Each structure stands twice: as C-alpha cells, then as structure tokens.
Amino acid sequence: MLYPVSKLSSMQAHPTRAVRDDVERLLNYAATYPNALTVIRPSSMVLRADSDASYLSESQSRSRGAGYWYLGSDDTSEPVNAAVDIVCTILPTVTSSTAESEYVALFINGQKGEPLRNTLFDLGYPQGATPLKTDNECATGIATDSIQQRRSKAILMRFHWIRERVRLGHFHVYWRPGDENIADYFTKAHPVHHIRRMRPALVTDIYDPADLAHRWAHHIPLCPLMLRALQQLG
C-alpha cells in the first residue's frame, strides 16, 4: 500500500471528492486483506534490488521512482524474498525522458543500497557487486558505460554517482523485462488483475474463519468487497 499512501499524501493539500473516494477504496482494500503477512525465507544473504520509474506520472510534470530491496542468492530463479527496504518517492527533479527517469531511480536506489551493504558487512556478510535490476536498456547502458548518448549531457552531474559506483564494483546494473521487475508495482496505480497477480510474490494472506464469524455475530462492518464475496459463497 506504499504507493497509494504516498500518492494520497501528495494530494492532501488540495483534497477533492475524488481523493476521498480513493481513500475509501484504499481502506476497503485494507479491510479485505486484514491478515496479510510478509515472509522472509532463508537465503545466502546476497543483497539484491529491482529499480523502476514511471515517467510523468505525477502532477507538475514529475516522475516517480521505486526500488525493492531484498536478501537472496546468486540464483535469479529463486522466489523473491520479503523486502528489507522499499523505495517509493517522487523524483527530486523534472526529467526529460523515460531513460533519464530510470537513471535517476538507479541513483536513488544506489544511495539506498550503500548503507545496506555496509550494514551487512558489519554483520559478517561482505557483499560483492550488488545486482541492481532495471527494465530500461538506455539507463542500463549509461550506468554501465556501454553506450554514450548525446542527450545524456542534459542529466545532472550528481546522478552520474551511480555510474562511478558501478565502476568501483559496488553495483552490477543489468536489464530484465518490465514484467520481471518487482519495483514496477510501487511506481504507479495498477489494474486489479495485476495486483492480484503480484500479491502472492509479495505477501501471504491468512484468513481466519473465526474472525469472520465474530464479525457477523457482533455486526462489525466488513468492506463491500468482502461482503460481496461472502454473499457469492452463500
């Protein structure tokens, strides 16, 4: 729920009826899944991250960046572990392209990753080059020095910090398709079918029949979505 909470907080200075409706929908969603849990599985303590950005998805021509940090192993086929940290923020500058937005998101996630790397080192788990996944080939090329575009000169110098950290071996930036990027879940509002597809990878839902019976017996309100589902089940 990090993205909708962040989105709604950015609109609270100028609330409208639509904002109120969105808040009610978020609360209904929370009531529908009251016992959602995150599960941390045993791992090799290898720090990994997915990075993503949504271009011009915010007001005033702004974009949003996100990152999903978790502990896993060198085997990318393993299930994604529960997050140790999540980035979900409006980018600090107005970007001029999708590639620039993705590159700035890599910068933000890189800065988030450095203290995590240091903490793991202090705990006795030294890290190699931290895998940092993105779904934009141009941003990957700029970060890894494999391409040099003319328009990249418009990118603020401070964002090239991530390229220097890649050169130092702190991060391994690589490309994968967008449907394999968990961070995409935290950059924009998704349709219901996408949320239902992504939820099993992020949380585990535990339904307690006794709790539902208690609610019915004491006339505790359920959200409309849960009521409709129970009515369909008879």
GIUR-V34521 format. One record per backbone hydrogen bond with DSSP energy under -1.0 kcal/mol. NH is the residue of the N-H (numbers start at 0). CO is the residue of the C=O. If there is no record, write none. Layout:
nh:NH co:CO
nh:NH co:CO
This chain:
nh:4 co:0
nh:5 co:1
nh:6 co:2
nh:7 co:3
nh:8 co:4
nh:9 co:5
nh:13 co:10
nh:19 co:15
nh:20 co:16
nh:21 co:17
nh:22 co:18
nh:23 co:19
nh:24 co:20
nh:25 co:21
nh:26 co:22
nh:27 co:23
nh:28 co:24
nh:29 co:25
nh:30 co:26
nh:31 co:27
nh:32 co:28
nh:36 co:203
nh:45 co:71
nh:47 co:69
nh:48 co:130
nh:49 co:67
nh:50 co:132
nh:51 co:65
nh:53 co:63
nh:57 co:61
nh:63 co:53
nh:64 co:88
nh:65 co:51
nh:66 co:86
nh:67 co:49
nh:68 co:84
nh:69 co:47
nh:71 co:45
nh:77 co:74
nh:83 co:68
nh:84 co:68
nh:86 co:66
nh:88 co:64
nh:90 co:62
nh:100 co:96
nh:101 co:97
nh:102 co:98
nh:103 co:99
nh:104 co:100
nh:105 co:101
nh:106 co:102
nh:107 co:103
nh:108 co:104
nh:109 co:105
nh:110 co:106
nh:111 co:107
nh:112 co:108
nh:113 co:109
nh:116 co:112
nh:117 co:113
nh:118 co:114
nh:119 co:115
nh:120 co:116
nh:121 co:117
nh:122 co:118
nh:123 co:120
nh:124 co:119
nh:129 co:169
nh:131 co:171
nh:132 co:48
nh:133 co:173
nh:139 co:135
nh:140 co:136
nh:141 co:137
nh:142 co:138
nh:143 co:139
nh:145 co:140
nh:146 co:140
nh:152 co:149
nh:153 co:150
nh:154 co:151
nh:158 co:155
nh:159 co:156
nh:160 co:157
nh:161 co:158
nh:163 co:159
nh:164 co:160
nh:165 co:161
nh:166 co:162
nh:167 co:163
nh:168 co:165
nh:169 co:164
nh:171 co:129
nh:173 co:131
nh:175 co:133
nh:179 co:176
nh:180 co:177
nh:184 co:181
nh:185 co:182
nh:186 co:183
nh:194 co:190
nh:195 co:191
nh:196 co:192
nh:197 co:193
nh:198 co:194
nh:200 co:197
nh:201 co:198
nh:202 co:198
nh:203 co:36
nh:211 co:207
nh:212 co:208
nh:213 co:209
nh:214 co:210
nh:215 co:211
nh:216 co:212
nh:217 co:213
nh:219 co:214
nh:226 co:222
nh:227 co:223
nh:228 co:224
nh:229 co:225
nh:230 co:226
nh:231 co:227
nh:232 co:228
